[in-house]
């Protein structure tokens, strides 16, 4: 199901680390309180990653209730954005890259050169 997420209207990832011991209510509370988003928005996939980057959790409100998704890779790791503590909407292409183990956030940083004199 998570490898093909074409049925979702939006995909939002929680950058940084989330305690994956939380269930549906705990993750919905993170969406509502920390990110100020509506966890009951229909067909929106909210994804979370814990300290170990070989597993992710997701919640989706389907209109009549929540669906809790859990994926643990048998080999490899997800390249989860760790620099921000906010939610980030991603495109279907970025989602596909994430599921393939690719990074979706640029690692190139701006630098200011030091004075030579």
OpenMM code with the backbone's topology and positions (N, CA, C; nanometers):
from openmm import Vec3, app, unit

residues = "UNK UNK UNK UNK UNK UNK UNK UNK UNK UNK UNK UNK UNK UNK UNK UNK UNK UNK UNK UNK UNK UNK UNK UNK UNK UNK UNK UNK UNK UNK UNK UNK UNK UNK UNK UNK UNK UNK UNK UNK UNK UNK UNK UNK UNK UNK UNK UNK UNK UNK UNK UNK UNK UNK UNK UNK UNK UNK UNK UNK UNK UNK UNK UNK UNK UNK UNK UNK UNK UNK UNK UNK UNK UNK UNK UNK UNK UNK UNK UNK UNK UNK UNK UNK UNK UNK UNK UNK UNK UNK UNK UNK UNK UNK UNK UNK UNK UNK UNK UNK UNK UNK UNK UNK UNK UNK UNK UNK UNK UNK UNK UNK UNK UNK UNK UNK UNK".split()
positions = [
    Vec3(0.0814, -0.1195, 0.0000),
    Vec3(0.0000, 0.0000, 0.0000),
    Vec3(0.0853, 0.1252, 0.0000),
    Vec3(0.1914, 0.1268, 0.0789),
    Vec3(0.2727, 0.2479, 0.0864),
    Vec3(0.3614, 0.2678, -0.0354),
    Vec3(0.3902, 0.1635, -0.1086),
    Vec3(0.4729, 0.1827, -0.2274),
    Vec3(0.3975, 0.2554, -0.3379),
    Vec3(0.2666, 0.2492, -0.3380),
    Vec3(0.1849, 0.3164, -0.4387),
    Vec3(0.0821, 0.4024, -0.3665),
    Vec3(0.1129, 0.5296, -0.3496),
    Vec3(0.0267, 0.6199, -0.2721),
    Vec3(-0.0523, 0.7131, -0.3624),
    Vec3(-0.0984, 0.6645, -0.4749),
    Vec3(-0.1681, 0.7502, -0.5706),
    Vec3(-0.3111, 0.7827, -0.5279),
    Vec3(-0.3661, 0.7131, -0.4302),
    Vec3(-0.5030, 0.7376, -0.3877),
    Vec3(-0.5186, 0.8501, -0.2872),
    Vec3(-0.4084, 0.9114, -0.2464),
    Vec3(-0.4138, 1.0164, -0.1451),
    Vec3(-0.4180, 1.1533, -0.2113),
    Vec3(-0.4973, 1.2446, -0.1515),
    Vec3(-0.5040, 1.3799, -0.2078),
    Vec3(-0.3779, 1.4602, -0.1767),
    Vec3(-0.3191, 1.4373, -0.0597),
    Vec3(-0.1927, 1.5009, -0.0219),
    Vec3(-0.1120, 1.4043, 0.0630),
    Vec3(0.0197, 1.4232, 0.0639),
    Vec3(0.1093, 1.3453, 0.1480),
    Vec3(0.1910, 1.4453, 0.2284),
    Vec3(0.1866, 1.4328, 0.3601),
    Vec3(0.2581, 1.5249, 0.4476),
    Vec3(0.3467, 1.4431, 0.5397),
    Vec3(0.4763, 1.4798, 0.5438),
    Vec3(0.5679, 1.4094, 0.6318),
    Vec3(0.6051, 1.4990, 0.7491),
    Vec3(0.6226, 1.4371, 0.8635),
    Vec3(0.6687, 1.5072, 0.9828),
    Vec3(0.8202, 1.4959, 0.9847),
    Vec3(0.8881, 1.6044, 0.9499),
    Vec3(1.0345, 1.6035, 0.9479),
    Vec3(1.0865, 1.5850, 1.0900),
    Vec3(1.2047, 1.5344, 1.1017),
    Vec3(1.2618, 1.5101, 1.2335),
    Vec3(1.2220, 1.3733, 1.2851),
    Vec3(1.2272, 1.3579, 1.4169),
    Vec3(1.1973, 1.2291, 1.4797),
    Vec3(1.0640, 1.2348, 1.5544),
    Vec3(0.9888, 1.1266, 1.5424),
    Vec3(0.8618, 1.1130, 1.6135),
    Vec3(0.8669, 0.9826, 1.6914),
    Vec3(0.8107, 0.9833, 1.8099),
    Vec3(0.8044, 0.8627, 1.8914),
    Vec3(0.7044, 0.7659, 1.8275),
    Vec3(0.7543, 0.6590, 1.7680),
    Vec3(0.6680, 0.5643, 1.6969),
    Vec3(0.5955, 0.4681, 1.7906),
    Vec3(0.6129, 0.4838, 1.9212),
    Vec3(0.5332, 0.4034, 2.0142),
    Vec3(0.3909, 0.4562, 2.0217),
    Vec3(0.3690, 0.5744, 1.9672),
    Vec3(0.2349, 0.6333, 1.9667),
    Vec3(0.1447, 0.5586, 1.8699),
    Vec3(0.0182, 0.5579, 1.9041),
    Vec3(-0.0821, 0.4976, 1.8176),
    Vec3(-0.1546, 0.6055, 1.7374),
    Vec3(-0.2737, 0.5733, 1.6927),
    Vec3(-0.3519, 0.6665, 1.6110),
    Vec3(-0.3788, 0.7966, 1.6844),
    Vec3(-0.4257, 0.7875, 1.8080),
    Vec3(-0.4597, 0.9089, 1.8829),
    Vec3(-0.3370, 0.9957, 1.9091),
    Vec3(-0.2251, 0.9333, 1.9435),
    Vec3(-0.1027, 1.0092, 1.9694),
    Vec3(-0.0491, 1.0770, 1.8451),
    Vec3(-0.0513, 1.0076, 1.7323),
    Vec3(-0.0021, 1.0674, 1.6076),
    Vec3(-0.0969, 1.1765, 1.5580),
    Vec3(-0.2273, 1.1556, 1.5750),
    Vec3(-0.3241, 1.2593, 1.5382),
    Vec3(-0.3038, 1.3835, 1.6251),
    Vec3(-0.2689, 1.3637, 1.7518),
    Vec3(-0.2416, 1.4768, 1.8405),
    Vec3(-0.1173, 1.5530, 1.7953),
    Vec3(-0.0155, 1.4823, 1.7476),
    Vec3(0.1048, 1.5488, 1.6948),
    Vec3(0.0677, 1.6349, 1.5748),
    Vec3(-0.0132, 1.5810, 1.4858),
    Vec3(-0.0561, 1.6561, 1.3671),
    Vec3(-0.1314, 1.7815, 1.4079),
    Vec3(-0.2235, 1.7673, 1.5021),
    Vec3(-0.3079, 1.8800, 1.5421),
    Vec3(-0.2328, 1.9827, 1.6265),
    Vec3(-0.1589, 1.9365, 1.7269),
    Vec3(-0.0980, 2.0291, 1.8216),
    Vec3(0.0358, 2.0854, 1.7742),
    Vec3(0.1223, 2.0000, 1.7239),
    Vec3(0.2562, 2.0454, 1.6859),
    Vec3(0.2571, 2.1143, 1.5492),
    Vec3(0.1800, 2.0617, 1.4547),
    Vec3(0.1848, 2.1139, 1.3184),
    Vec3(0.0645, 2.1994, 1.2808),
    Vec3(-0.0362, 2.2072, 1.3699),
    Vec3(-0.1561, 2.2891, 1.3468),
    Vec3(-0.2264, 2.2510, 1.2162),
    Vec3(-0.2349, 2.1202, 1.1909),
    Vec3(-0.3060, 2.0683, 1.0743),
    Vec3(-0.4227, 1.9843, 1.1229),
    Vec3(-0.5165, 1.9578, 1.0340),
    Vec3(-0.6347, 1.8799, 1.0687),
    Vec3(-0.6098, 1.7327, 1.0380),
    Vec3(-0.5946, 1.6478, 1.1411),
    Vec3(-0.5706, 1.5064, 1.1141),
    Vec3(-0.6932, 1.4349, 1.0570),
    Vec3(-0.8116, 1.4979, 1.0657),
    Vec3(-0.9338, 1.4373, 1.0135),
    Vec3(-0.9638, 1.4831, 0.8716),
    Vec3(-0.8659, 1.5405, 0.8022),
    Vec3(-0.8841, 1.5763, 0.6611),
    Vec3(-0.8808, 1.4469, 0.5804),
    Vec3(-0.9847, 1.4251, 0.5037),
    Vec3(-1.0033, 1.2978, 0.4342),
    Vec3(-0.8972, 1.2753, 0.3271),
    Vec3(-0.8460, 1.1512, 0.3218),
    Vec3(-0.7495, 1.1036, 0.2226),
    Vec3(-0.6168, 1.1789, 0.2218),
    Vec3(-0.5755, 1.2302, 0.3363),
    Vec3(-0.4432, 1.2920, 0.3504),
    Vec3(-0.3569, 1.1964, 0.4309),
    Vec3(-0.2430, 1.1579, 0.3747),
    Vec3(-0.1505, 1.0664, 0.4404),
    Vec3(-0.0488, 1.1469, 0.5197),
    Vec3(-0.0431, 1.1223, 0.6512),
    Vec3(0.0568, 1.1838, 0.7380),
    Vec3(0.1584, 1.0761, 0.7726),
    Vec3(0.2859, 1.1008, 0.7415),
    Vec3(0.3916, 1.0027, 0.7656),
    Vec3(0.4865, 1.0498, 0.8749),
    Vec3(0.5348, 0.9541, 0.9547),
    Vec3(0.6239, 0.9816, 1.0665),
    Vec3(0.7384, 0.8815, 1.0654),
    Vec3(0.8557, 0.9254, 1.1109),
    Vec3(0.9718, 0.8374, 1.1211),
    Vec3(1.0312, 0.8532, 1.2603),
    Vec3(1.0747, 0.7438, 1.3182),
    Vec3(1.1339, 0.7474, 1.4508),
    Vec3(1.2847, 0.7626, 1.4452),
    Vec3(1.3493, 0.7228, 1.5523),
    Vec3(1.4952, 0.7292, 1.5590),
    Vec3(1.5579, 0.6314, 1.4612),
    Vec3(1.5035, 0.5122, 1.4561),
    Vec3(1.5512, 0.4133, 1.3589),
    Vec3(1.4861, 0.4449, 1.2247),
    Vec3(1.5653, 0.4655, 1.1239),
    Vec3(1.5112, 0.5075, 0.9949),
    Vec3(1.4760, 0.3902, 0.9038),
    Vec3(1.4623, 0.2725, 0.9611),
    Vec3(1.4181, 0.1590, 0.8790),
    Vec3(1.2683, 0.1339, 0.8943),
    Vec3(1.1990, 0.2232, 0.9673),
    Vec3(1.0550, 0.2062, 0.9863),
    Vec3(0.9843, 0.3410, 0.9891),
    Vec3(0.8625, 0.3400, 0.9361),
    Vec3(0.7788, 0.4600, 0.9366),
    Vec3(0.6360, 0.4207, 0.9739),
    Vec3(0.5615, 0.5191, 1.0232),
    Vec3(0.4197, 0.5021, 1.0509),
    Vec3(0.3441, 0.6105, 0.9769),
    Vec3(0.2206, 0.5808, 0.9443),
    Vec3(0.1353, 0.6784, 0.8787),
    Vec3(-0.0069, 0.6666, 0.9293),
    Vec3(-0.0786, 0.7777, 0.9235),
    Vec3(-0.2215, 0.7748, 0.9541),
    Vec3(-0.2967, 0.8425, 0.8406),
    Vec3(-0.4155, 0.7916, 0.8144),
    Vec3(-0.5045, 0.8448, 0.7120),
    Vec3(-0.6461, 0.8408, 0.7678),
    Vec3(-0.7193, 0.9514, 0.7513),
    Vec3(-0.8607, 0.9507, 0.7866),
    Vec3(-0.9383, 0.9203, 0.6594),
    Vec3(-1.0181, 0.8143, 0.6614),
    Vec3(-1.0885, 0.7692, 0.5418),
    Vec3(-1.2345, 0.8111, 0.5375),
    Vec3(-1.2769, 0.8976, 0.6280),
    Vec3(-1.4159, 0.9416, 0.6307),
    Vec3(-1.4960, 0.8741, 0.7389),
    Vec3(-1.4725, 0.7448, 0.7595),
    Vec3(-1.5452, 0.6719, 0.8632),
    Vec3(-1.4541, 0.6282, 0.9774),
    Vec3(-1.3268, 0.6614, 0.9675),
    Vec3(-1.2315, 0.6257, 1.0727),
    Vec3(-1.0890, 0.6391, 1.0231),
    Vec3(-0.9955, 0.6170, 1.1151),
    Vec3(-0.8531, 0.6281, 1.0837),
    Vec3(-0.7953, 0.4935, 1.0438),
    Vec3(-0.6946, 0.5006, 0.9606),
    Vec3(-0.6170, 0.3838, 0.9216),
    Vec3(-0.4742, 0.4084, 0.9675),
    Vec3(-0.4160, 0.3134, 1.0409),
    Vec3(-0.2779, 0.3229, 1.0872),
    Vec3(-0.1918, 0.2347, 0.9992),
    Vec3(-0.0884, 0.2914, 0.9403),
    Vec3(0.0021, 0.2171, 0.8522),
    Vec3(0.1387, 0.2078, 0.9193),
    Vec3(0.2036, 0.0946, 0.9035),
    Vec3(0.3366, 0.0744, 0.9605),
    Vec3(0.4193, -0.0005, 0.8581),
    Vec3(0.5380, 0.0507, 0.8302),
    Vec3(0.6251, -0.0186, 0.7352),
    Vec3(0.7641, -0.0268, 0.7950),
    Vec3(0.8189, -0.1497, 0.7962),
    Vec3(0.9549, -0.1719, 0.8411),
    Vec3(1.0302, -0.2395, 0.7279),
    Vec3(1.1401, -0.1774, 0.6872),
    Vec3(1.2202, -0.2322, 0.5791),
    Vec3(1.3017, -0.3506, 0.6290),
    Vec3(1.3128, -0.4532, 0.5471),
    Vec3(1.3962, -0.5675, 0.5842),
    Vec3(1.5433, -0.5398, 0.5555),
    Vec3(1.5696, -0.4502, 0.4629),
    Vec3(1.7070, -0.4080, 0.4326),
    Vec3(1.7036, -0.2622, 0.3872),
    Vec3(1.7996, -0.1850, 0.4299),
    Vec3(1.8071, -0.0450, 0.3901),
    Vec3(1.7403, 0.0472, 0.4899),
    Vec3(1.7422, 0.1749, 0.4563),
    Vec3(1.6878, 0.2780, 0.5439),
    Vec3(1.6194, 0.3850, 0.4601),
    Vec3(1.5239, 0.4543, 0.5229),
    Vec3(1.4617, 0.5698, 0.4600),
    Vec3(1.5537, 0.6901, 0.4784),
    Vec3(1.5620, 0.7755, 0.3792),
    Vec3(1.6392, 0.9003, 0.3886),
    Vec3(1.5441, 1.0088, 0.4359),
    Vec3(1.5178, 1.0107, 0.5647),
    Vec3(1.4175, 1.0988, 0.6228),
    Vec3(1.4771, 1.2354, 0.6537),
    Vec3(1.4095, 1.3450, 0.6165),
    Vec3(1.4616, 1.4790, 0.6495),
    Vec3(1.4653, 1.4983, 0.8014),
    Vec3(1.5812, 1.5304, 0.8543),
    Vec3(1.5989, 1.5430, 0.9985),
    Vec3(1.6242, 1.6859, 1.0441),
    Vec3(1.6390, 1.7779, 0.9521),
    Vec3(1.6835, 1.9116, 0.9898),
    Vec3(1.5726, 1.9995, 1.0429),
    Vec3(1.4499, 1.9753, 1.0073),
    Vec3(1.3400, 2.0628, 1.0462),
    Vec3(1.2473, 1.9907, 1.1416),
    Vec3(1.1823, 2.0672, 1.2258),
    Vec3(1.0816, 2.0119, 1.3167),
    Vec3(0.9445, 2.0631, 1.2740),
    Vec3(0.9129, 2.0435, 1.1488),
    Vec3(0.7845, 2.0887, 1.0973),
    Vec3(0.7316, 1.9870, 0.9975),
    Vec3(0.6098, 2.0058, 0.9564),
    Vec3(0.5494, 1.9183, 0.8564),
    Vec3(0.5811, 1.9728, 0.7179),
    Vec3(0.5984, 1.8833, 0.6221),
    Vec3(0.6327, 1.9226, 0.4870),
    Vec3(0.5456, 1.8443, 0.3889),
    Vec3(0.4733, 1.9159, 0.3041),
    Vec3(0.3949, 1.8494, 0.1995),
    Vec3(0.4904, 1.8075, 0.0889),
    Vec3(0.4733, 1.6857, 0.0410),
    Vec3(0.5596, 1.6368, -0.0658),
    Vec3(0.4748, 1.5927, -0.1843),
    Vec3(0.5369, 1.5883, -0.3003),
    Vec3(0.4682, 1.5469, -0.4222),
    Vec3(0.4720, 1.3947, -0.4343),
    Vec3(0.3973, 1.3432, -0.5281),
    Vec3(0.3976, 1.1996, -0.5542),
    Vec3(0.5372, 1.1534, -0.5965),
    Vec3(0.6084, 1.2346, -0.6751),
    Vec3(0.7429, 1.1995, -0.7192),
    Vec3(0.8389, 1.1931, -0.6006),
    Vec3(0.8281, 1.2897, -0.5082),
    Vec3(0.9124, 1.2876, -0.3888),
    Vec3(0.8802, 1.1668, -0.3018),
    Vec3(0.7530, 1.1326, -0.2921),
    Vec3(0.7133, 1.0148, -0.2164),
    Vec3(0.7758, 0.8897, -0.2770),
    Vec3(0.7703, 0.8773, -0.4096),
    Vec3(0.8301, 0.7621, -0.4764),
    Vec3(0.9801, 0.7545, -0.4490),
    Vec3(1.0489, 0.8697, -0.4527),
    Vec3(1.1924, 0.8729, -0.4224),
    Vec3(1.2183, 0.8283, -0.2786),
    Vec3(1.1362, 0.8757, -0.1857),
    Vec3(1.1513, 0.8396, -0.0452),
    Vec3(1.1348, 0.6889, -0.0260),
    Vec3(1.0366, 0.6301, -0.0926),
    Vec3(1.0130, 0.4863, -0.0807),
    Vec3(1.1245, 0.4048, -0.1455),
    Vec3(1.1989, 0.4657, -0.2390),
    Vec3(1.3107, 0.3969, -0.3040),
    Vec3(1.4422, 0.4167, -0.2289),
    Vec3(1.4376, 0.4915, -0.1172),
    Vec3(1.5578, 0.5128, -0.0381),
    Vec3(1.6371, 0.6355, -0.0776),
    Vec3(1.5817, 0.7169, -0.1648),
    Vec3(1.6502, 0.8387, -0.2079),
    Vec3(1.6167, 0.9528, -0.1120),
    Vec3(1.6998, 1.0561, -0.1135),
    Vec3(1.6734, 1.1739, -0.0319),
    Vec3(1.5818, 1.2688, -0.1081),
    Vec3(1.4961, 1.3386, -0.0352),
    Vec3(1.4055, 1.4330, -0.0994),
    Vec3(1.4389, 1.5768, -0.0640),
    Vec3(1.5360, 1.5952, 0.0258),
    Vec3(1.5778, 1.7283, 0.0665),
    Vec3(1.7221, 1.7475, 0.0233),
    Vec3(1.7502, 1.8593, -0.0370),
    Vec3(1.8851, 1.8870, -0.0846),
    Vec3(1.9832, 1.8920, 0.0319),
    Vec3(2.0985, 1.8330, 0.0123),
    Vec3(2.2018, 1.8365, 0.1156),
    Vec3(2.3064, 1.9436, 0.0859),
    Vec3(2.2868, 2.0190, -0.0199),
    Vec3(2.3800, 2.1266, -0.0533),
    Vec3(2.3474, 2.2461, 0.0348),
    Vec3(2.4500, 2.2991, 0.1000),
    Vec3(2.4309, 2.4119, 0.1898),
    Vec3(2.5075, 2.5331, 0.1392),
    Vec3(2.4519, 2.6512, 0.1682),
    Vec3(2.5182, 2.7756, 0.1327),
    Vec3(2.6313, 2.8009, 0.2317),
    Vec3(2.7456, 2.8425, 0.1808),
    Vec3(2.8578, 2.8791, 0.2659),
    Vec3(2.9045, 3.0192, 0.2318),
    Vec3(2.9548, 3.0844, 0.3313),
    Vec3(3.0134, 3.2166, 0.3102),
    Vec3(3.1654, 3.1998, 0.3158),
    Vec3(3.2375, 3.2371, 0.2088),
    Vec3(3.3822, 3.2190, 0.2098),
    Vec3(3.4492, 3.3098, 0.3144),
    Vec3(3.5545, 3.2596, 0.3717),
    Vec3(3.6302, 3.3399, 0.4682),
    Vec3(3.7139, 3.4410, 0.3947),
    Vec3(3.7424, 3.5497, 0.4631),
    Vec3(3.8268, 3.6536, 0.4022),
    Vec3(3.9668, 3.6015, 0.3826),
    Vec3(4.0233, 3.6318, 0.2711),
    Vec3(4.1585, 3.5845, 0.2401),
    Vec3(4.2647, 3.6751, 0.3026),
    Vec3(4.2333, 3.8010, 0.3260),
    Vec3(4.3321, 3.8940, 0.3813),
    Vec3(4.3184, 3.9118, 0.5287),
] * unit.nanometer
topology = app.Topology()
chain = topology.addChain("A")
for resn in residues:
    res = topology.addResidue(resn, chain)
    for name in ("N", "CA", "C"):
        topology.addAtom(name, app.Element.getBySymbol(name[0]), res)
